[in-house]
Amino acid sequence: MANPELKEPANQESAMGSAKSRLTWIWSEYSVIIAFVIIFILAAIVSPRFLDINNQLNILMQVSIIGIVALGMTVVMLSGGIDLSVGSVLVLVGVLTVLALNASGSILVGILTALASGVIIGLLNGLLVAKGKIASFIATLGMMAGARSIALYIAEGGSISGEVSGFTAIANTELWVIDVPIIIFILMAVLVYMLMHKTSFGRHVYALGSNEKAALLSAIRVDRVKIAVYSLAGLLVSVAAIIETSRLNSISSSSSGMQYELDAIAAVIIGGTRMTGGRGKVIGTFFGVLILGILNNMMNLMNVSPHLQGFVKGAIIIVAVVFQKRE
């Protein structure tokens, strides 16, 4: 007959193991949300002004452009690639948008030009990676240099301004108390979430990022998926470019879009997407973008030197990645 005294420790160990595995799962799945809540509470404690509704809306407004870019970066990184050209593509699309706007006098023409040029540049990136068999790091690095150079040449190294005043309404209009760019960011996040988690395209992207050879053997058209991924990223960059250009009805060829690729990649990594692809969530990127926005806002409210803000942000990014324990 079994000794009941021996069963009790075994049951306790089993219960402890089950609880530990449950906590590990919760942390693995929701670490970015937990980190967001902790940072939000800390920011509220450090500065009472943080909780002001106008400040909260200001944070959302500030992250809306990077957030849209980061959504495209998420799809690219889930496929196992990376896009270093997003900042330069944004400024080139902005310059082309203003040129089309001024030449036609039509806001619709300007928007269509932005969307078309963003998709075309993304398509070129995709062709270089899929058909040219060039590593995404190298292909998009080349596009980063080329797109910025063309923008500088067209604008003669300066800014280029729009002549259609109504174009500014896109980024400077409010619905109730919420700015339109915030609504666009949330809408894009919902659409990309649905695309990645509710469609066969999303499943193919995850499969490609997990194991490209296995995806090929599963009859997935890998080249088409890669081209579609970079084209989608280009489309989202063009949406961000429209908002960026609309804010002041102008775009600076030298400063606009600078380091956007770094902030976008940081948001995606904080959100839990694996650098090698195949693992991550769009909702994670959404909260990753919000975390970056809160950090920037908190440092501004605390009067942290702008020269140190990059260091603080980088340190927190590293800590977040370490605690996520993503392989």
C-alpha positions, -999 to +999 in steps of 0.1 A: +000+000+000+013+034-009+024+056+019+002+088+020+031+107+035+050+102+003+021+112-019+017+146-002+052+160-011+048+147-046+015+165-050+030+197-036+059+195-061+035+189-089+013+219-079+044+241-076+056+230-110+022+236-125+020+271-110+056+279-122+048+268-157+016+289-157+035+320-146+061+313-172+034+311-199+018+343-187+051+362-188+060+348-222+026+358-237+020+391-219+054+404-208+051+435-230+017+444-214+031+438-179+061+460-188+037+487-202+016+487-170+047+490-148+062+518-168+028+536-169+025+534-131+061+546-126+056+575-149+024+585-130+043+584-097+073+604-110+052+632-126+016+640-117+014+658-150+018+625-168-019+615-162-033+647-177-056+637-206-039+662-229-006+647-221-019+612-228-033+623-262+000+641-269+019+608-264-005+590-288-001+617-313+037+616-311+039+578-316+013+576-343+038+580-372+065+556-358+037+533-348+024+529-384+060+524-396+065+498-368+035+478-380+051+473-414+084+465-397+066+438-376+054+420-407+089+422-423+106+409-392+081+381-387+090+369-422+127+367-411+138+400-428+145+435-418+139+469-434+164+496-428+151+519-455+118+530-438+131+565-427+146+573-461+116+560-480+093+581-458+111+613-467+113+604-504+076+596-505+069+629-487+089+649-513+071+631-542+037+638-524+044+675-522+055+677-558+024+659-570+003+681-547+017+713-560+016+702-596-020+691-596-035+712-568-054+681-558-051+665-524-064+632-538-036+631-564-011+638-537-024+609-515-025+585-544+010+595-554+022+588-519+005+554-517+017+543-551+053+554-546+055+537-512+042+504-526+066+506-556+096+512-534+085+484-511+081+462-542+116+470-553+129+460-519+109+427-521+123+420-556+158+425-544+153+401-515+131+375-532+144+374-568+178+390-564+186+367-534+202+397-516+201+397-478+174+420-466+199+439-444+220+447-475+191+454-499+173+478-476+206+494-465+212+503-502+176+516-505+181+537-474+211+555-489+195+557-524+161+570-513+176+597-490+200+608-517+172+612-543+151+632-518+180+655-511+186+660-548+150+668-556+147+692-526+182+706-531+191+695-496+164+716-479+127+715-473+099+715-498+065+730-489+030+723-502+009+750-518-025+734-510-035+745-476-063+719-472-037+692-471-028+701-435-063+690-423-052+653-425-028+656-395-044+686-378-080+676-375-097+662-344-127+639-341-141+648-307-109+652-288-088+626-307-064+636-334-070+620-368-034+605-369-042+586-337-073+571-353-053+562-384-027+545-363-053+524-343-071+516-376-039+504-392-030+483-361-064+466-363-061+459-400-026+445-398-036+424-368-065+409-388-042+403-418-015+386-397-037+365-374-069+358-394-057+352-430-037+326-449-012+353-458-004+359-421+001+321-416+024+320-446+045+349-432+049+331-398+058+299-416+084+317-437+100+333-407+100+300-387+116+279-415+119+290-451+128+255-464+098+240-446+076+267-461+088+259-496+081+222-490+046+231-478+039+246-513+040+282-500+051+306-527+079+321-507+090+347-532+055+361-535+051+363-498+084+382-495+075+406-522+040+411-506+056+417-472+079+445-483+052+460-505+029+461-474+057+478-454+061+504-482+024+510-481+024+516-444+054+539-447+035+559-473+006+564-449+031+576-422+046+599-448+012+615-456+007+623-419+043+636-415+040+659-445+005+670-436+016+682-401+034+713-414+025+710-451+062+705-458+089+679-456+126+683-449+149+661-471+177+663-445+160+657-412+126+641-417+126+604-410+160+603-394+164+572-372+128+561-377+141+527-386+158+524-352+127+534-333+105+511-354+129+481-348+131+490-311+093+490-308+090+457-326+117+440-304+102+454-272+069+440-284+084+405-284+089+398-321+120+376-326+147+390-348+150+358-367+113+358-375+084+334-370+074+346-336+057+377-324+024+396-323+011+428-338-005+437-304+030+434-289+043+460-313+014+483-305+023+482-268+060+484-277+053+517-295+034+530-265+062+521-241+087+541-262+062+570-262+058+569-225+096+568-219+102+598-242+074+617-224+086+608-189+121+619-197+109+652-210+087+658-180+118+650-157+140+674-178+164+646-186+191+659-210+183+651-247+219+638-249+211+611-223+177+601-235+191+578-262+212+560-235+182+556-212+160+543-240+186+519-252+192+505-217+155+499-211+152+482-245+180+458-236+165+451-202+131+444-218+146+420-242+166+402-215+135+397-193+114+385-222+139+357-227+131+354-264+152+329-282 
